[in-house]
Structure formats: C-alpha cells, structure tokens
Amino acid sequence: MTENGSRPLDVLEASVGGAVTVHLKGGEVYEGVLSGYDQHMNLVVEDGDNTTIIRGDNVVSINP
C-alpha cells in the first residue's frame, strides 16, 4: 500500500481520462491522456490524434 492507502492500480484507475506524464527506462517521456491500462500496467496514452501503447515493464514512473 502507498502512503495514501491506495494500490498502484487504484491510482491508475483514478487517472483514466486525465493528463499523465509517463517516464520510461530509456529516458523517453510521454505526455497525454491516459485512456486505458491493464493488470500488467500496460498503458494507452492519447495525445491528439496519436495513440501510444506503452508496455508496463518499461515504465519507471507515471505522474497524474
């Protein structure tokens, strides 16, 4: 559990539809709207007409 009592997937659920910044292991950064995720923390991030699917094991941090 995190400090606020939420599990990581609970935080992701609360962030769906909102703006996020995703930092990856290779130093890449994606910004956009979190439109979905799964139990492996694979993410779907949309930025205008661009949709990016990010594999969960590459994610270092997600900032809502």
C-alpha positions as CSV (number, residue, x, y, z in Angstrom):
1,M,0.0,0.0,0.0
2,T,1.1,3.5,-0.7
3,E,1.1,6.4,1.8
4,N,-2.5,7.4,0.9
5,G,-3.7,3.8,1.2
6,S,-4.2,3.3,-2.5
7,R,-2.8,0.5,-4.5
8,P,-1.0,1.4,-7.8
9,L,-3.8,0.1,-9.9
10,D,-6.3,2.2,-7.9
11,V,-4.2,5.3,-8.7
12,L,-4.2,4.4,-12.4
13,E,-8.0,3.8,-12.3
14,A,-8.4,7.3,-10.8
15,S,-6.2,8.8,-13.5
16,V,-8.1,7.4,-16.5
17,G,-9.3,10.2,-18.6
18,G,-6.8,12.6,-17.1
19,A,-3.5,14.0,-18.2
20,V,-0.4,12.0,-17.3
21,T,3.4,12.1,-17.8
22,V,5.0,8.7,-18.3
23,H,8.7,8.2,-17.8
24,L,10.3,5.1,-19.4
25,K,13.5,3.2,-18.6
26,G,15.3,4.5,-21.7
27,G,14.7,8.1,-20.7
28,E,11.8,8.7,-23.0
29,V,8.8,10.8,-21.7
30,Y,5.3,10.6,-23.0
31,E,2.6,13.1,-22.1
32,G,-1.1,12.7,-22.9
33,V,-4.4,11.5,-21.6
34,L,-4.5,8.0,-20.0
35,S,-7.2,6.2,-21.9
36,G,-6.7,2.7,-20.5
37,Y,-4.4,0.2,-18.8
38,D,-4.4,-3.5,-17.8
39,Q,-3.3,-5.6,-14.9
40,H,0.3,-5.6,-16.2
41,M,0.3,-1.8,-16.2
42,N,0.4,-1.7,-20.0
43,L,-0.8,1.9,-20.7
44,V,-2.7,3.5,-23.5
45,V,-1.9,7.2,-23.8
46,E,-3.5,9.5,-26.3
47,D,-2.2,12.9,-27.4
48,G,-4.5,14.5,-30.0
49,D,-4.7,12.0,-32.9
50,N,-1.7,9.9,-31.6
51,T,-2.3,6.8,-29.6
52,T,0.6,5.2,-27.9
53,I,0.6,1.8,-26.2
54,I,3.3,1.5,-23.6
55,R,4.4,-1.9,-22.2
56,G,4.2,-1.8,-18.5
57,D,7.7,-3.3,-17.8
58,N,9.3,-0.2,-19.5
59,V,7.6,2.3,-17.2
60,V,9.6,4.0,-14.4
61,S,7.0,6.4,-13.2
62,I,3.6,7.8,-14.0
63,N,2.7,11.3,-12.8
64,P,-1.0,12.2,-12.9
